[in-house]
């Protein structure tokens, strides 16, 4: 179903514009999933606002990315849109392209006969300004005036003409969104049909893989992988089902600052910078995610000469592995069976247990890294990874709880 | 002439605030220009309990004490800043110091168009019934590419710009006097 994010363009306790959106949410529930957003939650726009106050701004950007279309419900104050709505738009167009080409529609309610005509004209101008660049649906004006006659006391829109017009305009808007989505899909299919892609093989020094195999390997291994490239842009993520971090292709190409909650950015940057400067190769963070024990490991990606290529985030639930361990999978009897499968780890039979996840992970980096690179990992095997991380990227792990809390919060929202 | 000059940006480094401060200095022999900083003004909310926040009462008094008002506005998204709109909304709610006041709009921008769209919009906002200011319609002072006309400390370095600003101020002083007289005559009737 179509996902619509609807902005109640006011911070007043009572607002007919909010009532209109609530009416639309109910009335159109079979056509679209409408989420109402309160712009009063955001801090007033200022270029000098500190990062810590911008968490709500970041959350809104994520909501916009996930939405198929935007609806703005605007009152009129002094011939214009309310400052609080303008402030929200300034946030969504400052150092971000989050509204770029996003289908948008304007509705509005006002006490008087002229409805909110002037503020809607202004809103149209604002939404097509270069930094917003929304895909604003032409025409289809929803101007509801004389609220006392058009709304019932319980907040229902009761004027039949107004309802007819609203239905017609909103249906057009949904069609408008579909048309543009189909155009985009058409282009994507063209790209897939190009023969060079389906025929291509990558010749590794250790063997040959088709592109399809590469894709499916990443989708099959029980850990998800994300890549931040050497210019600190989110370049790629593995298409694993049921990811711990739900990613959206709309975020690809974004900077680290854009695709993380503001509070988490300093910690993430300090990890990336420690990799870039060669001070560290791995940072490990065990934590609870989505109700189970998970492990996130960041690895510096380097070429064979050690030049920094980017940062890999390697994330997965370790519940399965921990259960195996807790049920004695590595106890005397089982070892033979287990060690047959993993020859490498059989060399260190005494210490395997708690280390398994990290050893497993380090195997994957064996190919690209020089053999010495493994030693920091091997050295702090028995769960010491976390503390080592703390000493070197102090702020990251010291604030682990808070960082997790904020990350967790936003992840839940996703 | 006593002029209250509102700097329509809440950024710490604002060319519009610097332009007003330059004017306060440059015209100090003719005018007493009181530059109003809006950085402390909270977001307007019509559910606010009470008259108005203290900072708005202060701005209200300073505008009432002035013969005329100048508003310098940047342009964000073809429009005035939310920070300035918030001030205007406060000043058209419980207090109405701009009613009948002669107002000139000016603007500085780092881009080519010099905040022209936001000024057109600001003029339209200022003549709305809740505000009802007497907006000076003459010379339009749009300062585009401001970084080439003003140094980082806020001195306007371009002679032509200074001349035009002086011409605009002359026109506005006459207009403000005429409006003042008109207001007095209307009050006598």
Boltz contact constraints between the chains, C-beta under 6 A:
constraints:
  - contact:
      token1: [A, 11]
      token2: [B, 45]
      max_distance: 6.0
  - contact:
      token1: [A, 12]
      token2: [B, 46]
      max_distance: 6.0
  - contact:
      token1: [A, 12]
      token2: [B, 47]
      max_distance: 6.0
  - contact:
      token1: [A, 13]
      token2: [B, 47]
      max_distance: 6.0
  - contact:
      token1: [A, 44]
      token2: [B, 43]
      max_distance: 6.0
  - contact:
      token1: [A, 45]
      token2: [B, 82]
      max_distance: 6.0
  - contact:
      token1: [A, 46]
      token2: [B, 10]
      max_distance: 6.0
  - contact:
      token1: [A, 47]
      token2: [B, 11]
      max_distance: 6.0
  - contact:
      token1: [A, 48]
      token2: [B, 12]
      max_distance: 6.0
  - contact:
      token1: [A, 77]
      token2: [B, 89]
      max_distance: 6.0
  - contact:
      token1: [A, 78]
      token2: [B, 88]
      max_distance: 6.0
  - contact:
      token1: [A, 78]
      token2: [B, 92]
      max_distance: 6.0
  - contact:
      token1: [A, 78]
      token2: [B, 125]
      max_distance: 6.0
  - contact:
      token1: [A, 78]
      token2: [B, 128]
      max_distance: 6.0
  - contact:
      token1: [A, 78]
      token2: [B, 130]
      max_distance: 6.0
  - contact:
      token1: [A, 78]
      token2: [B, 131]
      max_distance: 6.0
  - contact:
      token1: [A, 79]
      token2: [B, 124]
      max_distance: 6.0
  - contact:
      token1: [A, 79]
      token2: [B, 125]
      max_distance: 6.0
  - contact:
      token1: [A, 79]
      token2: [B, 128]
      max_distance: 6.0
  - contact:
      token1: [A, 80]
      token2: [B, 125]
      max_distance: 6.0
  - contact:
      token1: [A, 83]
      token2: [B, 44]
      max_distance: 6.0
  - contact:
      token1: [A, 83]
      token2: [B, 82]
      max_distance: 6.0
  - contact:
      token1: [A, 83]
      token2: [B, 85]
      max_distance: 6.0
  - contact:
      token1: [A, 83]
      token2: [B, 86]
      max_distance: 6.0
  - contact:
      token1: [A, 83]
      token2: [B, 89]
      max_distance: 6.0
  - contact:
      token1: [A, 84]
      token2: [B, 43]
      max_distance: 6.0
  - contact:
      token1: [A, 86]
      token2: [B, 82]
      max_distance: 6.0
  - contact:
      token1: [A, 86]
      token2: [B, 85]
      max_distance: 6.0
  - contact:
      token1: [A, 87]
      token2: [B, 82]
      max_distance: 6.0
  - contact:
      token1: [A, 90]
      token2: [B, 76]
      max_distance: 6.0
  - contact:
      token1: [A, 90]
      token2: [B, 82]
      max_distance: 6.0
  - contact:
      token1: [A, 93]
      token2: [B, 77]
      max_distance: 6.0
  - contact:
      token1: [A, 125]
      token2: [B, 78]
      max_distance: 6.0
  - contact:
      token1: [A, 126]
      token2: [B, 77]
      max_distance: 6.0
  - contact:
      token1: [A, 126]
      token2: [B, 78]
      max_distance: 6.0
  - contact:
      token1: [A, 126]
      token2: [B, 79]
      max_distance: 6.0
  - contact:
      token1: [A, 129]
      token2: [B, 77]
      max_distance: 6.0
  - contact:
      token1: [A, 129]
      token2: [B, 78]
      max_distance: 6.0
  - contact:
      token1: [A, 131]
      token2: [B, 77]
      max_distance: 6.0
  - contact:
      token1: [A, 132]
      token2: [B, 77]
      max_distance: 6.0
